[in-house]
Amino acid sequence: MRYFGNGLRRRYRNVQVTEEWLDEKRRLTRWETPVGVLTDVHHYDAWNLSAHLTEYKLKGPQDFAALEFMLQDEEWYWDQAAYEQDWRRVGECGVPQFYLKFRPMATLSGCGWWESWCKNWDKGRA
């Protein structure tokens, strides 16, 4: 088993994130920032195991300000308890793994989140 685990988490200080199911296969995510609102919609497969975007966050140039705010406001952190829970759930069937979902849009913020994460990711680990 590859790519299971939810130890690497993201949170926002000043962005409110909500999710709602539009129907049995479509989930809307909404990011409310002080400078605008972004939404996207994921459409899930027959088994609800994978999804693809049917509505993207950026719908026009007016959305860049909210996206930039959101990227500068995000904080990545390690959740050891979630990691250990995933490890117990899967047992000897695999090793928890994850990958950073790096996208070119992240560079728009110019906030250096990648460098910061690399320097600080293991703080607090034994």
N, C-alpha and C positions, 0 to 999 in steps of 0.2 A: 504494500500500500504506500503510495507517495502523496505528498502534499496534503496532509491532514494536519490539523492543529490550529489553535487560535491563540497562541501565546503573544504574538506581536499585535498590539492594539493601537488604535488611533482615537484621539479625543480632541475636542475643540473647547476653547475657553469662552468664546463669544458668538458661536454659531449654534443654532438650534437645529438638530437633525431629527426628522420624523419619517416613519415609513408606514405605508398603508397598502393593503392588498386591494387593487381595483376590481379584481375578479379572481378566480381560482388559479390563474396562470400569470397575472401581471402584478408586479409590485412597484409602487411609486415611492421614490425617496425625495425628500424635500429638505433643502439647506436654507435656513433663514439667516441672513447676515444683516448687519446694520446698513449695508449699501445695496442690498438687493436679494432676491430669492432665486435659487436654482432648483430645478427638478430634473429627474431622469426616471425612466421606466425600464425595468428588466422583464423580459418575457421568458418564462420557464418551460422546459421540455415536459414531455408526458409523465416523467417520473419525478419532476421537481429536483433533479440533480444538477442541472446546468442551466444557464440562462444567457440571453444575449440582449443587448440594448436595443430598444425600439424607439426611445426618445433620449436624446443626449442633453447633458447639462447646458452646454453652450448652444443657444438658439440664434444668437446674433452678437454683434460687437458690443451691445449694451450689457452683456453678461460678463465681460471680462473683469470689471471692477469687483463683482461679487466673488468670482473665482479667485482673483488675486487675494482678496481678503481671506477667503476660506483657506487657501494654501499657506498664508502667513500665520493663520490662527491655529493650524493643526499641530498636534504634539503626538509623537509616537512613543510608546512605552512597552515594556515587557511585563506580562502578567504570568508570573510563575505558577500561581494556583491553577489557572486555566491550562497551562502547558502540562502540569502534572495530572490534571483530570483527563486530558486527552490521552496521555501516556497510559493511564490505567484503563481507559476505555478500549484502546486498541491492543494493549498487551504486547505479545511477542509477534504480532502480525505485521509490524512495521515500525519505523522510526519517525517521530513527528518531524515534519519539514514544512517550510514555508518559503515564500519568495516575496521580495518587495515588488509591488506593482508600480514600478517606475514608469512614468509616461512623460513625453516631452513637455506637456503642459506644466509640469511641476517646476520647470525652470523659469516660468513666467514670473514667479514670485520673487526670485532673486534672494530668497531668504536663507539659502545655504542649509536647508534641512538635512540633506544627505550627509554633508560633512559633520553636522552636529550629531546626527544619529550615530554615525560611525565612531565618533569620539566618546559617546555617552551610552551606547547600547548595553554595556555590561555593568554599569554602575549598580550597586546593590546586590549583585550576584555573589554567592559564597564561593 
